[in-house]
Amino acid sequence: MTASLDLPPEAPRPVPHGPALRFVSGTPSAEEIAAVTAALMSLRRASTAGAEDRPAAAPRWTAPIHYRSPGSWAAR
C-alpha cells in the first residue's frame, strides 16, 4: 500500500531516511488511519531486544506511601 502525497509545490519533499511519521494538514483518510493503527499495534506487540536479560525490577509505583495526616500538607 502506497499513499500518494498531495503536497503543494513549495512544500519540502519527504526524505527517505526522515521521520517515520509525518504530520500534514488535512483530514486523514480511512486508509491512513488504518495504516497508522496497524503500525502502532505492531510496535506494541514487538518485544524489545534483551528484555529477557534484564533483571526484574519492581515498578516505581509499588513504593510504600508514607501516611500523612489530613491537613499536614498545609503545615509545611
N, C-alpha and C positions, 0 to 999 in steps of 0.2 A: 504494500500500500504506500503510495507516494502522495504527499499533499502538495498541491500547487500553491505557489507563493504569489499572491496578488498584492505586491508591494508597489508603491508609487516609484517612478523612475529615480527620484532623488534619494530614496531610502538605500542605506548600505546593504549590499548583498550578504547573506549569511556565509560564514567561513566554515569549511568542513570540520575543522578542529575547534570550533567555537562552543558555546554553552549547549548543553543537551536540551534545554527547554528555553524557548524564546517567547516573550510576551509581545504581541502586536495588538493594536486596537481592533475592535470589532467583536461581534458575537461569534463564538466558536460553533462550528457545525457539529452535528451528531457524530460524524466520523472522527473529528478531532477530539471530542470529549471521550469517545470510546478508546481511542489510541492512548490518550494520556492515562485513563483509568487502568487500562491493561498494563501499561508501563509501570505505574505506581504499584499495582498489585504484584507484579513480578519482582519488583525491588523489595517489597515487604516479605515475600516468600523466600528470597535468596538468603542463604546462610552466609554469615560473614566468615572470611578466611581466618582460621586459627581460633575459632570460638571454643573448640573443644580443649585447646591448650591452655586457655586462661583459667586461673583458679576461680572457683565460685566465690562470689562476694555477696554479702547481704545488701539488699537495696538500701539506698540512702534513707528512705522514709521509715525504716524499721528502727531507727534510733529512739530510745525512750524519751517520751515527752515529760519534761520536768513540770510538776504541778506548781501553779502559781494561784494563789487565792484570788477570788474576784476583787477587782479594784486595785490589785497590786501594780498593774500597768500604769495607773495614774500616779502612783507614789514614786516613780523613778526619778 
